[in-house]
Amino acid sequence: MSGVSQSLQRKSPTKRTGGKQIRLRLQNIDFWSAMKLAAVVGFVLAVIQIVVTIIMWLLLEILGVFAKVDELLQDLLASSQFTLMDFVSLPSVILFSVIVGLLNFVVITILGALAALIYNRSVPFTGGLLMGFTNQ
């Protein structure tokens, strides 16, 4: 055997340890950072809601669900003048979705800020969150 192969055989497989574990305590959440993060999350969710609403409306229109519901309601009400599209046209659905998205944006932003404020006020009583980190 050559010298290199002998030295490789002699080496024992090295065990990797997890490294040093550090335990840190979260004492404070910056109020403005939490509010900005909540605002971004609220905005993204509002945009997703509006896009999904438009896609769902278009899908229902393509599948003819609105026409079937119109026929059913005209049979039930015995009125040929009633159409569902007077109430759920695409512009009215988009407007409603935008209004709900704006309200969700405001509520999510306020709730994120309140969560940070409540956490910061509760830290003296609870001691904060204890988190463990490992250096690898």
N, CA, C and O atoms as CSV, one atom per row, in Angstrom:
chain,resi,resn,atom,element,x,y,z
A,1,MET,N,N,0.835,-1.184,0.000
A,1,MET,CA,C,0.000,0.000,0.000
A,1,MET,C,C,0.869,1.233,0.000
A,1,MET,O,O,1.977,1.254,0.537
A,2,SER,N,N,0.338,2.231,-0.607
A,2,SER,CA,C,1.102,3.481,-0.647
A,2,SER,C,C,0.895,4.247,0.647
A,2,SER,O,O,0.004,3.931,1.436
A,3,GLY,N,N,1.697,5.222,0.847
A,3,GLY,CA,C,1.647,6.012,2.078
A,3,GLY,C,C,0.363,6.802,2.214
A,3,GLY,O,O,-0.130,7.004,3.323
A,4,VAL,N,N,-0.184,7.252,1.090
A,4,VAL,CA,C,-1.410,8.056,1.134
A,4,VAL,C,C,-2.595,7.187,1.524
A,4,VAL,O,O,-3.402,7.587,2.364
A,5,SER,N,N,-2.713,6.007,0.930
A,5,SER,CA,C,-3.848,5.140,1.245
A,5,SER,C,C,-3.789,4.665,2.692
A,5,SER,O,O,-4.828,4.499,3.332
A,6,GLN,N,N,-2.564,4.441,3.222
A,6,GLN,CA,C,-2.435,4.022,4.622
A,6,GLN,C,C,-2.855,5.151,5.560
A,6,GLN,O,O,-3.508,4.915,6.576
A,7,SER,N,N,-2.483,6.351,5.216
A,7,SER,CA,C,-2.847,7.465,6.105
A,7,SER,C,C,-4.357,7.727,6.053
A,7,SER,O,O,-4.947,8.134,7.054
A,8,LEU,N,N,-4.984,7.497,4.895
A,8,LEU,CA,C,-6.430,7.670,4.801
A,8,LEU,C,C,-7.162,6.599,5.584
A,8,LEU,O,O,-8.202,6.876,6.181
A,9,GLN,N,N,-6.636,5.370,5.594
A,9,GLN,CA,C,-7.269,4.290,6.334
A,9,GLN,C,C,-7.147,4.486,7.839
A,9,GLN,O,O,-8.037,4.096,8.593
A,10,ARG,N,N,-6.054,5.085,8.271
A,10,ARG,CA,C,-5.835,5.278,9.700
A,10,ARG,C,C,-6.728,6.362,10.284
A,10,ARG,O,O,-7.043,6.344,11.474
A,11,LYS,N,N,-7.130,7.300,9.446
A,11,LYS,CA,C,-7.960,8.391,9.964
A,11,LYS,C,C,-9.336,7.866,10.332
A,11,LYS,O,O,-9.994,7.192,9.539
A,12,SER,N,N,-9.744,8.173,11.501
A,12,SER,CA,C,-11.090,7.769,11.914
A,12,SER,C,C,-12.076,8.841,11.435
A,12,SER,O,O,-11.732,10.018,11.331
A,13,PRO,N,N,-13.274,8.419,11.156
A,13,PRO,CA,C,-14.249,9.422,10.723
A,13,PRO,C,C,-14.482,10.436,11.838
A,13,PRO,O,O,-14.700,10.079,12.995
A,14,THR,N,N,-14.430,11.678,11.465
A,14,THR,CA,C,-14.582,12.736,12.469
A,14,THR,C,C,-16.056,12.954,12.745
A,14,THR,O,O,-16.883,12.966,11.833
A,15,LYS,N,N,-16.361,13.120,13.987
A,15,LYS,CA,C,-17.725,13.407,14.385
A,15,LYS,C,C,-17.913,14.910,14.412
A,15,LYS,O,O,-17.126,15.652,15.001
A,16,ARG,N,N,-18.973,15.328,13.761
A,16,ARG,CA,C,-19.289,16.759,13.817
A,16,ARG,C,C,-20.220,16.979,14.987
A,16,ARG,O,O,-21.284,16.368,15.083
A,17,THR,N,N,-19.818,17.827,15.838
A,17,THR,CA,C,-20.705,18.176,16.941
A,17,THR,C,C,-21.607,19.309,16.486
A,17,THR,O,O,-21.326,19.981,15.493
A,18,GLY,N,N,-22.648,19.508,17.190
A,18,GLY,CA,C,-23.620,20.530,16.826
A,18,GLY,C,C,-23.092,21.942,16.984
A,18,GLY,O,O,-23.762,22.893,16.584
A,19,GLY,N,N,-21.957,22.098,17.532
A,19,GLY,CA,C,-21.424,23.426,17.760
A,19,GLY,C,C,-21.893,23.952,19.102
A,19,GLY,O,O,-22.539,23.252,19.882
A,20,LYS,N,N,-21.555,25.177,19.340
A,20,LYS,CA,C,-21.919,25.797,20.599
A,20,LYS,C,C,-23.356,26.285,20.524
A,20,LYS,O,O,-23.757,26.939,19.562
A,21,GLN,N,N,-24.114,25.958,21.544
A,21,GLN,CA,C,-25.506,26.407,21.573
A,21,GLN,C,C,-25.596,27.661,22.421
A,21,GLN,O,O,-25.068,27.731,23.531
A,22,ILE,N,N,-26.284,28.651,21.863
A,22,ILE,CA,C,-26.452,29.934,22.539
A,22,ILE,C,C,-27.932,30.120,22.820
A,22,ILE,O,O,-28.768,29.895,21.945
A,23,ARG,N,N,-28.251,30.525,24.016
A,23,ARG,CA,C,-29.641,30.785,24.380
A,23,ARG,C,C,-29.804,32.290,24.577
A,23,ARG,O,O,-29.129,32.903,25.404
A,24,LEU,N,N,-30.716,32.867,23.797
A,24,LEU,CA,C,-30.964,34.302,23.870
A,24,LEU,C,C,-32.416,34.551,24.250
A,24,LEU,O,O,-33.301,33.750,23.948
A,25,ARG,N,N,-32.639,35.659,24.906
A,25,ARG,CA,C,-33.977,36.029,25.343
A,25,ARG,C,C,-34.409,37.283,24.583
A,25,ARG,O,O,-33.701,38.290,24.568
A,26,LEU,N,N,-35.588,37.201,23.951
A,26,LEU,CA,C,-36.135,38.339,23.214
A,26,LEU,C,C,-36.799,39.276,24.206
A,26,LEU,O,O,-37.821,38.940,24.803
A,27,GLN,N,N,-36.212,40.454,24.381
A,27,GLN,CA,C,-36.695,41.391,25.391
A,27,GLN,C,C,-37.578,42.491,24.813
A,27,GLN,O,O,-38.405,43.056,25.529
A,28,ASN,N,N,-37.413,42.805,23.520
A,28,ASN,CA,C,-38.137,43.938,22.970
A,28,ASN,C,C,-38.375,43.719,21.478
A,28,ASN,O,O,-37.504,43.219,20.768
A,29,ILE,N,N,-39.556,44.096,21.017
A,29,ILE,CA,C,-39.860,44.119,19.589
A,29,ILE,C,C,-40.069,45.577,19.212
A,29,ILE,O,O,-40.891,46.268,19.815
A,30,ASP,N,N,-39.334,46.038,18.224
A,30,ASP,CA,C,-39.463,47.428,17.800
A,30,ASP,C,C,-40.867,47.659,17.246
A,30,ASP,O,O,-41.311,46.963,16.333
A,31,PHE,N,N,-41.554,48.645,17.812
A,31,PHE,CA,C,-42.947,48.907,17.461
A,31,PHE,C,C,-43.098,49.272,15.992
A,31,PHE,O,O,-43.965,48.730,15.307
A,32,TRP,N,N,-42.268,50.178,15.502
A,32,TRP,CA,C,-42.407,50.638,14.114
A,32,TRP,C,C,-42.037,49.545,13.130
A,32,TRP,O,O,-42.647,49.443,12.066
A,33,SER,N,N,-41.052,48.728,13.462
A,33,SER,CA,C,-40.695,47.615,12.583
A,33,SER,C,C,-41.816,46.593,12.504
A,33,SER,O,O,-42.118,46.075,11.428
A,34,ALA,N,N,-42.433,46.304,13.641
A,34,ALA,CA,C,-43.557,45.369,13.646
A,34,ALA,C,C,-44.737,45.933,12.865
A,34,ALA,O,O,-45.435,45.199,12.165
A,35,MET,N,N,-44.956,47.245,12.989
A,35,MET,CA,C,-46.060,47.869,12.266
A,35,MET,C,C,-45.798,47.866,10.760
A,35,MET,O,O,-46.711,47.620,9.972
A,36,LYS,N,N,-44.555,48.138,10.359
A,36,LYS,CA,C,-44.228,48.115,8.933
A,36,LYS,C,C,-44.339,46.704,8.364
A,36,LYS,O,O,-44.839,46.518,7.255
A,37,LEU,N,N,-43.878,45.714,9.117
A,37,LEU,CA,C,-43.994,44.332,8.659
A,37,LEU,C,C,-45.457,43.918,8.542
A,37,LEU,O,O,-45.841,43.263,7.573
A,38,ALA,N,N,-46.263,44.290,9.511
A,38,ALA,CA,C,-47.693,43.969,9.456
A,38,ALA,C,C,-48.360,44.686,8.280
A,38,ALA,O,O,-49.261,44.130,7.652
A,39,ALA,N,N,-47.929,45.916,7.977
A,39,ALA,CA,C,-48.496,46.649,6.840
A,39,ALA,C,C,-48.144,45.965,5.526
A,39,ALA,O,O,-48.987,45.871,4.634
A,40,VAL,N,N,-46.929,45.493,5.399
A,40,VAL,CA,C,-46.528,44.793,4.175
A,40,VAL,C,C,-47.309,43.491,4.030
A,40,VAL,O,O,-47.774,43.160,2.939
A,41,VAL,N,N,-47.453,42.756,5.126
A,41,VAL,CA,C,-48.220,41.508,5.086
A,41,VAL,C,C,-49.679,41.797,4.740
A,41,VAL,O,O,-50.283,41.080,3.942
A,42,GLY,N,N,-50.243,42.841,5.335
A,42,GLY,CA,C,-51.623,43.214,5.029
A,42,GLY,C,C,-51.810,43.616,3.586
A,42,GLY,O,O,-52.820,43.273,2.973
A,43,PHE,N,N,-50.840,44.348,3.026
A,43,PHE,CA,C,-50.923,44.761,1.625
A,43,PHE,C,C,-50.848,43.557,0.697
A,43,PHE,O,O,-51.620,43.451,-0.256
A,44,VAL,N,N,-49.921,42.654,0.977
A,44,VAL,CA,C,-49.778,41.454,0.139
A,44,VAL,C,C,-51.052,40.609,0.191
A,44,VAL,O,O,-51.518,40.117,-0.837
A,45,LEU,N,N,-51.609,40.443,1.384
A,45,LEU,CA,C,-52.847,39.668,1.508
A,45,LEU,C,C,-54.016,40.350,0.801
A,45,LEU,O,O,-54.871,39.673,0.229
A,46,ALA,N,N,-54.063,41.677,0.833
A,46,ALA,CA,C,-55.130,42.395,0.136
A,46,ALA,C,C,-55.011,42.212,-1.374
A,46,ALA,O,O,-56.017,42.000,-2.052
A,47,VAL,N,N,-53.799,42.291,-1.902
A,47,VAL,CA,C,-53.604,42.086,-3.343
A,47,VAL,C,C,-53.977,40.661,-3.729
A,47,VAL,O,O,-54.633,40.443,-4.747
A,48,ILE,N,N,-53.564,39.698,-2.923
A,48,ILE,CA,C,-53.919,38.297,-3.203
A,48,ILE,C,C,-55.428,38.119,-3.187
A,48,ILE,O,O,-55.982,37.429,-4.042
A,49,GLN,N,N,-56.089,38.732,-2.230
A,49,GLN,CA,C,-57.546,38.621,-2.137
A,49,GLN,C,C,-58.228,39.202,-3.372
A,49,GLN,O,O,-59.175,38.610,-3.891
A,50,ILE,N,N,-57.765,40.335,-3.839
A,50,ILE,CA,C,-58.380,40.969,-5.014
A,50,ILE,C,C,-58.163,40.116,-6.261
A,50,ILE,O,O,-59.087,39.920,-7.051
A,51,VAL,N,N,-56.955,39.615,-6.435
A,51,VAL,CA,C,-56.657,38.790,-7.607
A,51,VAL,C,C,-57.471,37.491,-7.585
A,51,VAL,O,O,-58.014,37.081,-8.611
A,52,VAL,N,N,-57.553,36.851,-6.424
A,52,VAL,CA,C,-58.322,35.607,-6.318
A,52,VAL,C,C,-59.802,35.861,-6.567
A,52,VAL,O,O,-60.478,35.039,-7.185
A,53,THR,N,N,-60.305,36.991,-6.089
A,53,THR,CA,C,-61.712,37.330,-6.326
A,53,THR,C,C,-61.991,37.504,-7.817
A,53,THR,O,O,-63.003,37.017,-8.321
A,54,ILE,N,N,-61.107,38.189,-8.515
A,54,ILE,CA,C,-61.288,38.390,-9.962
A,54,ILE,C,C,-61.226,37.049,-10.694
A,54,ILE,O,O,-62.044,36.779,-11.573
A,55,ILE,N,N,-60.259,36.217,-10.332
A,55,ILE,CA,C,-60.125,34.913,-10.992
A,55,ILE,C,C,-61.360,34.052,-10.729
A,55,ILE,O,O,-61.870,33.398,-11.638
A,56,MET,N,N,-61.835,34.054,-9.495
A,56,MET,CA,C,-63.029,33.253,-9.178
A,56,MET,C,C,-64.256,33.754,-9.937
A,56,MET,O,O,-65.050,32.951,-10.427
A,57,TRP,N,N,-64.420,35.080,-10.039
A,57,TRP,CA,C,-65.567,35.619,-10.768
A,57,TRP,C,C,-65.489,35.221,-12.242
A,57,TRP,O,O,-66.484,34.798,-12.830
A,58,LEU,N,N,-64.306,35.359,-12.833
A,58,LEU,CA,C,-64.142,34.990,-14.240
A,58,LEU,C,C,-64.387,33.496,-14.455
A,58,LEU,O,O,-64.990,33.096,-15.451
A,59,LEU,N,N,-63.922,32.688,-13.525
A,59,LEU,CA,C,-64.142,31.247,-13.635
A,59,LEU,C,C,-65.635,30.911,-13.554
A,59,LEU,O,O,-66.128,30.090,-14.326
A,60,LEU,N,N,-66.345,31.539,-12.632
A,60,LEU,CA,C,-67.782,31.295,-12.519
A,60,LEU,C,C,-68.527,31.776,-13.761
A,60,LEU,O,O,-69.504,31.157,-14.183
A,61,GLU,N,N,-68.068,32.869,-14.337
A,61,GLU,CA,C,-68.705,33.388,-15.558
A,61,GLU,C,C,-68.449,32.449,-16.737
A,61,GLU,O,O,-69.356,32.179,-17.523
A,62,ILE,N,N,-67.229,31.956,-16.860
A,62,ILE,CA,C,-66.899,31.050,-17.968
A,62,ILE,C,C,-67.671,29.740,-17.849
A,62,ILE,O,O,-68.122,29.192,-18.855
A,63,LEU,N,N,-67.826,29.235,-16.628
A,63,LEU,CA,C,-68.532,27.978,-16.414
A,63,LEU,C,C,-70.045,28.122,-16.522
A,63,LEU,O,O,-70.759,27.120,-16.546
A,64,GLY,N,N,-70.539,29.345,-16.587
A,64,GLY,CA,C,-71.970,29.573,-16.756
A,64,GLY,C,C,-72.781,29.449,-15.482
A,64,GLY,O,O,-73.993,29.240,-15.534
A,65,VAL,N,N,-72.127,29.575,-14.342
A,65,VAL,CA,C,-72.829,29.457,-13.073
A,65,VAL,C,C,-73.816,30.609,-12.898
A,65,VAL,O,O,-74.930,30.405,-12.417
A,66,PHE,N,N,-73.411,31.815,-13.287
A,66,PHE,CA,C,-74.296,32.968,-13.131
A,66,PHE,C,C,-75.550,32.824,-13.991
A,66,PHE,O,O,-76.642,33.196,-13.562
A,67,ALA,N,N,-75.402,32.294,-15.187
A,67,ALA,CA,C,-76.567,32.110,-16.065
A,67,ALA,C,C,-77.521,31.075,-15.462
A,67,ALA,O,O,-78.737,31.261,-15.509
A,68,LYS,N,N,-76.991,30.002,-14.905
A,68,LYS,CA,C,-77.832,28.983,-14.276
A,68,LYS,C,C,-78.562,29.546,-13.054
A,68,LYS,O,O,-79.741,29.261,-12.841
A,69,VAL,N,N,-77.858,30.339,-12.261
A,69,VAL,CA,C,-78.496,30.947,-11.095
A,69,VAL,C,C,-79.560,31.942,-11.546
A,69,VAL,O,O,-80.616,32.035,-10.920
A,70,ASP,N,N,-79.302,32.686,-12.619
A,70,ASP,CA,C,-80.312,33.594,-13.188
A,70,ASP,C,C,-81.570,32.823,-13.584
A,70,ASP,O,O,-82.684,33.245,-13.271
A,71,GLU,N,N,-81.396,31.707,-14.264
A,71,GLU,CA,C,-82.548,30.892,-14.662
A,71,GLU,C,C,-83.318,30.393,-13.445
A,71,GLU,O,O,-84.547,30.443,-13.425
A,72,LEU,N,N,-82.613,29.921,-12.449
A,72,LEU,CA,C,-83.255,29.419,-11.242
A,72,LEU,C,C,-84.044,30.521,-10.532
A,72,LEU,O,O,-85.189,30.316,-10.128
A,73,LEU,N,N,-83.416,31.696,-10.386
A,73,LEU,CA,C,-84.095,32.797,-9.705
A,73,LEU,C,C,-85.284,33.315,-10.505
A,73,LEU,O,O,-86.299,33.706,-9.928
A,74,GLN,N,N,-85.166,33.319,-11.820
A,74,GLN,CA,C,-86.304,33.751,-12.637
A,74,GLN,C,C,-87.464,32.769,-12.512
A,74,GLN,O,O,-88.625,33.177,-12.515
A,75,ASP,N,N,-87.158,31.485,-12.403
A,75,ASP,CA,C,-88.217,30.494,-12.197
A,75,ASP,C,C,-88.859,30.633,-10.814
A,75,ASP,O,O,-90.078,30.537,-10.676
A,76,LEU,N,N,-88.034,30.856,-9.802
A,76,LEU,CA,C,-88.549,30.970,-8.441
A,76,LEU,C,C,-89.345,32.253,-8.235
A,76,LEU,O,O,-90.387,32.244,-7.580
A,77,LEU,N,N,-88.855,33.350,-8.791
A,77,LEU,CA,C,-89.507,34.642,-8.579
A,77,LEU,C,C,-90.585,34.934,-9.611
A,77,LEU,O,O,-91.342,35.893,-9.459
A,78,ALA,N,N,-90.664,34.135,-10.642
A,78,ALA,CA,C,-91.627,34.338,-11.737
A,78,ALA,C,C,-91.497,35.735,-12.321
A,78,ALA,O,O,-92.489,36.390,-12.642
A,79,SER,N,N,-90.255,36.173,-12.452
A,79,SER,CA,C,-89.986,37.500,-13.005
A,79,SER,C,C,-88.851,37.377,-14.006
A,79,SER,O,O,-87.765,36.903,-13.673
A,80,SER,N,N,-89.107,37.800,-15.219
A,80,SER,CA,C,-88.061,37.706,-16.245
A,80,SER,C,C,-87.162,38.932,-16.252
A,80,SER,O,O,-86.194,38.982,-17.010
A,81,GLN,N,N,-87.464,39.912,-15.428
A,81,GLN,CA,C,-86.667,41.137,-15.409
A,81,GLN,C,C,-85.479,41.045,-14.450
A,81,GLN,O,O,-84.551,41.850,-14.531
A,82,PHE,N,N,-85.505,40.083,-13.559
A,82,PHE,CA,C,-84.435,39.946,-12.570
A,82,PHE,C,C,-83.230,39.252,-13.186
A,82,PHE,O,O,-83.357,38.180,-13.778
A,83,THR,N,N,-82.062,39.869,-13.045
A,83,THR,CA,C,-80.805,39.218,-13.437
A,83,THR,C,C,-79.798,39.367,-12.303
A,83,THR,O,O,-79.723,40.406,-11.647
A,84,LEU,N,N,-79.055,38.342,-12.097
A,84,LEU,CA,C,-78.048,38.349,-11.049
A,84,LEU,C,C,-76.909,39.310,-11.368
A,84,LEU,O,O,-76.277,39.846,-10.457
A,85,MET,N,N,-76.647,39.529,-12.633
A,85,MET,CA,C,-75.539,40.398,-13.044
A,85,MET,C,C,-75.765,41.856,-12.656
A,85,MET,O,O,-74.824,42.649,-12.647
A,86,ASP,N,N,-77.017,42.215,-12.334
A,86,ASP,CA,C,-77.249,43.573,-11.837
A,86,ASP,C,C,-76.564,43.781,-10.493
A,86,ASP,O,O,-76.198,44.903,-10.142
A,87,PHE,N,N,-76.393,42.698,-9.745
A,87,PHE,CA,C,-75.822,42.802,-8.402
A,87,PHE,C,C,-74.376,42.329,-8.321
A,87,PHE,O,O,-73.606,42.842,-7.508
A,88,VAL,N,N,-73.998,41.365,-9.144
A,88,VAL,CA,C,-72.643,40.808,-9.049
A,88,VAL,C,C,-71.883,40.971,-10.369
A,88,VAL,O,O,-71.240,40.033,-10.840
A,89,SER,N,N,-71.958,42.136,-10.947
A,89,SER,CA,C,-71.156,42.382,-12.143
A,89,SER,C,C,-69.689,42.500,-11.724
A,89,SER,O,O,-69.389,42.738,-10.554
A,90,LEU,N,N,-68.789,42.333,-12.678
A,90,LEU,CA,C,-67.356,42.349,-12.358
A,90,LEU,C,C,-66.918,43.662,-11.707
A,90,LEU,O,O,-66.183,43.610,-10.721
A,91,PRO,N,N,-67.322,44.831,-12.197
A,91,PRO,CA,C,-66.891,46.058,-11.507
A,91,PRO,C,C,-67.384,46.157,-10.063
A,91,PRO,O,O,-66.652,46.626,-9.192
A,92,SER,N,N,-68.616,45.722,-9.805
A,92,SER,CA,C,-69.109,45.804,-8.424
A,92,SER,C,C,-68.385,44.802,-7.521
A,92,SER,O,O,-68.129,45.096,-6.354
A,93,VAL,N,N,-68.056,43.632,-8.048
A,93,VAL,CA,C,-67.321,42.639,-7.263
A,93,VAL,C,C,-65.905,43.127,-6.986
A,93,VAL,O,O,-65.391,42.943,-5.883
A,94,ILE,N,N,-65.274,43.745,-7.976
A,94,ILE,CA,C,-63.927,44.285,-7.766
A,94,ILE,C,C,-63.960,45.407,-6.733
A,94,ILE,O,O,-63.092,45.475,-5.862
A,95,LEU,N,N,-64.949,46.280,-6.826
A,95,LEU,CA,C,-65.066,47.371,-5.862
A,95,LEU,C,C,-65.248,46.832,-4.443
A,95,LEU,O,O,-64.600,47.301,-3.508
A,96,PHE,N,N,-66.122,45.856,-4.290
A,96,PHE,CA,C,-66.326,45.248,-2.975
A,96,PHE,C,C,-65.046,44.587,-2.469
A,96,PHE,O,O,-64.715,44.701,-1.289
A,97,SER,N,N,-64.334,43.905,-3.340
A,97,SER,CA,C,-63.104,43.234,-2.955
A,97,SER,C,C,-62.023,44.239,-2.550
A,97,SER,O,O,-61.267,43.995,-1.610
A,98,VAL,N,N,-61.954,45.363,-3.256
A,98,VAL,CA,C,-60.978,46.405,-2.902
A,98,VAL,C,C,-61.320,47.003,-1.540
A,98,VAL,O,O,-60.423,47.243,-0.733
A,99,ILE,N,N,-62.591,47.245,-1.274
A,99,ILE,CA,C,-62.990,47.810,0.016
A,99,ILE,C,C,-62.653,46.838,1.149
A,99,ILE,O,O,-62.104,47.238,2.176
A,100,VAL,N,N,-62.984,45.567,0.955
A,100,VAL,CA,C,-62.659,44.561,1.980
A,100,VAL,C,C,-61.143,44.417,2.137
A,100,VAL,O,O,-60.651,44.248,3.252
A,101,GLY,N,N,-60.399,44.482,1.021
A,101,GLY,CA,C,-58.940,44.411,1.092
A,101,GLY,C,C,-58.344,45.580,1.866
A,101,GLY,O,O,-57.407,45.401,2.643
A,102,LEU,N,N,-58.889,46.777,1.654
A,102,LEU,CA,C,-58.406,47.950,2.403
A,102,LEU,C,C,-58.719,47.817,3.892
A,102,LEU,O,O,-57.887,48.149,4.737
A,103,LEU,N,N,-59.914,47.334,4.210
A,103,LEU,CA,C,-60.253,47.133,5.620
A,103,LEU,C,C,-59.348,46.076,6.250
A,103,LEU,O,O,-58.894,46.243,7.382
A,104,ASN,N,N,-59.085,44.991,5.524
A,104,ASN,CA,C,-58.167,43.964,6.036
A,104,ASN,C,C,-56.763,44.519,6.230
A,104,ASN,O,O,-56.094,44.191,7.211
A,105,PHE,N,N,-56.313,45.359,5.300
A,105,PHE,CA,C,-54.997,45.985,5.409
A,105,PHE,C,C,-54.900,46.795,6.701
A,105,PHE,O,O,-53.921,46.685,7.438
A,106,VAL,N,N,-55.915,47.602,6.967
A,106,VAL,CA,C,-55.909,48.439,8.170
A,106,VAL,C,C,-55.956,47.567,9.424
A,106,VAL,O,O,-55.209,47.803,10.373
A,107,VAL,N,N,-56.820,46.576,9.429
A,107,VAL,CA,C,-56.963,45.717,10.614
A,107,VAL,C,C,-55.687,44.922,10.874
A,107,VAL,O,O,-55.252,44.816,12.021
A,108,ILE,N,N,-55.086,44.366,9.836
A,108,ILE,CA,C,-53.857,43.583,10.016
A,108,ILE,C,C,-52.724,44.470,10.509
A,108,ILE,O,O,-51.939,44.049,11.359
A,109,THR,N,N,-52.626,45.694,9.990
A,109,THR,CA,C,-51.588,46.618,10.441
A,109,THR,C,C,-51.779,46.967,11.917
A,109,THR,O,O,-50.820,46.968,12.689
A,110,ILE,N,N,-53.002,47.259,12.298
A,110,ILE,CA,C,-53.273,47.610,13.699
A,110,ILE,C,C,-53.020,46.415,14.613
A,110,ILE,O,O,-52.451,46.573,15.693
A,111,LEU,N,N,-53.437,45.218,14.189
A,111,LEU,CA,C,-53.219,44.031,15.024
A,111,LEU,C,C,-51.733,43.702,15.181
A,111,LEU,O,O,-51.301,43.277,16.252
A,112,GLY,N,N,-50.952,43.897,14.116
A,112,GLY,CA,C,-49.512,43.666,14.226
A,112,GLY,C,C,-48.851,44.631,15.186
A,112,GLY,O,O,-47.986,44.247,15.973
A,113,ALA,N,N,-49.266,45.899,15.115
A,113,ALA,CA,C,-48.714,46.899,16.032
A,113,ALA,C,C,-49.149,46.610,17.466
A,113,ALA,O,O,-48.349,46.735,18.393
A,114,LEU,N,N,-50.401,46.227,17.654
A,114,LEU,CA,C,-50.883,45.903,19.001
A,114,LEU,C,C,-50.181,44.672,19.572
A,114,LEU,O,O,-49.887,44.621,20.766
A,115,ALA,N,N,-49.915,43.687,18.725
A,115,ALA,CA,C,-49.208,42.489,19.197
A,115,ALA,C,C,-47.813,42.857,19.705
A,115,ALA,O,O,-47.378,42.355,20.742
A,116,ALA,N,N,-47.113,43.727,18.980
A,116,ALA,CA,C,-45.785,44.151,19.429
A,116,ALA,C,C,-45.885,44.945,20.723
A,116,ALA,O,O,-45.064,44.772,21.624
A,117,LEU,N,N,-46.876,45.807,20.819
A,117,LEU,CA,C,-47.059,46.614,22.023
A,117,LEU,C,C,-47.400,45.737,23.231
A,117,LEU,O,O,-46.853,45.933,24.316
A,118,ILE,N,N,-48.295,44.782,23.043
A,118,ILE,CA,C,-48.668,43.881,24.139
A,118,ILE,C,C,-47.479,43.028,24.559
A,118,ILE,O,O,-47.262,42.808,25.751
A,119,TYR,N,N,-46.702,42.543,23.579
A,119,TYR,CA,C,-45.524,41.741,23.930
A,119,TYR,C,C,-44.527,42.580,24.724
A,119,TYR,O,O,-43.997,42.127,25.738
A,120,ASN,N,N,-44.273,43.808,24.258
A,120,ASN,CA,C,-43.304,44.658,24.957
A,120,ASN,C,C,-43.761,44.980,26.375
A,120,ASN,O,O,-42.930,45.093,27.276
A,121,ARG,N,N,-45.058,45.128,26.587
A,121,ARG,CA,C,-45.570,45.424,27.930
A,121,ARG,C,C,-45.592,44.176,28.819
A,121,ARG,O,O,-45.561,44.293,30.044
A,122,SER,N,N,-45.645,42.989,28.218
A,122,SER,CA,C,-45.711,41.760,29.022
A,122,SER,C,C,-44.339,41.183,29.350
A,122,SER,O,O,-44.242,40.283,30.184
A,123,VAL,N,N,-43.286,41.672,28.723
A,123,VAL,CA,C,-41.940,41.125,28.952
A,123,VAL,C,C,-41.501,41.267,30.412
A,123,VAL,O,O,-40.894,40.331,30.932
A,124,PRO,N,N,-41.771,42.379,31.106
A,124,PRO,CA,C,-41.348,42.426,32.515
A,124,PRO,C,C,-41.999,41.351,33.389
A,124,PRO,O,O,-41.420,40.947,34.397
A,125,PHE,N,N,-43.180,40.890,33.022
A,125,PHE,CA,C,-43.868,39.869,33.814
A,125,PHE,C,C,-43.474,38.451,33.399
A,125,PHE,O,O,-43.340,37.564,34.242
A,126,THR,N,N,-43.289,38.244,32.083
A,126,THR,CA,C,-43.036,36.900,31.577
A,126,THR,C,C,-41.562,36.602,31.369
A,126,THR,O,O,-41.174,35.435,31.322
A,127,GLY,N,N,-40.742,37.617,31.246
A,127,GLY,CA,C,-39.322,37.415,31.022
A,127,GLY,C,C,-38.948,37.323,29.561
A,127,GLY,O,O,-37.761,37.230,29.247
A,128,GLY,N,N,-39.905,37.344,28.658
A,128,GLY,CA,C,-39.615,37.301,27.230
A,128,GLY,C,C,-39.518,35.876,26.710
A,128,GLY,O,O,-39.658,34.913,27.464
A,129,LEU,N,N,-39.281,35.760,25.431
A,129,LEU,CA,C,-39.147,34.460,24.788
A,129,LEU,C,C,-37.696,34.008,24.849
A,129,LEU,O,O,-36.783,34.779,24.555
A,130,LEU,N,N,-37.492,32.756,25.230
A,130,LEU,CA,C,-36.152,32.185,25.288
A,130,LEU,C,C,-35.959,31.351,24.027
A,130,LEU,O,O,-36.731,30.432,23.754
A,131,MET,N,N,-34.919,31.681,23.262
A,131,MET,CA,C,-34.656,30.990,21.993
A,131,MET,C,C,-33.238,30.412,22.039
A,131,MET,O,O,-32.322,31.009,22.605
A,132,GLY,N,N,-33.088,29.250,21.435
A,132,GLY,CA,C,-31.790,28.621,21.370
A,132,GLY,C,C,-31.249,28.640,19.945
A,132,GLY,O,O,-31.964,28.306,19.001
A,133,PHE,N,N,-30.004,29.025,19.792
A,133,PHE,CA,C,-29.335,29.056,18.497
A,133,PHE,C,C,-28.103,28.188,18.567
A,133,PHE,O,O,-27.426,28.131,19.594
A,134,THR,N,N,-27.809,27.500,17.450
A,134,THR,CA,C,-26.644,26.619,17.407
A,134,THR,C,C,-25.711,27.102,16.312
A,134,THR,O,O,-26.140,27.392,15.196
A,135,ASN,N,N,-24.431,27.184,16.644
A,135,ASN,CA,C,-23.419,27.580,15.675
A,135,ASN,C,C,-22.957,26.330,14.944
A,135,ASN,O,O,-22.481,25.384,15.572
A,136,GLN,N,N,-23.092,26.317,13.628
A,136,GLN,CA,C,-22.688,25.130,12.864
A,136,GLN,C,C,-21.510,25.427,11.998
A,136,GLN,O,O,-21.032,24.546,11.283
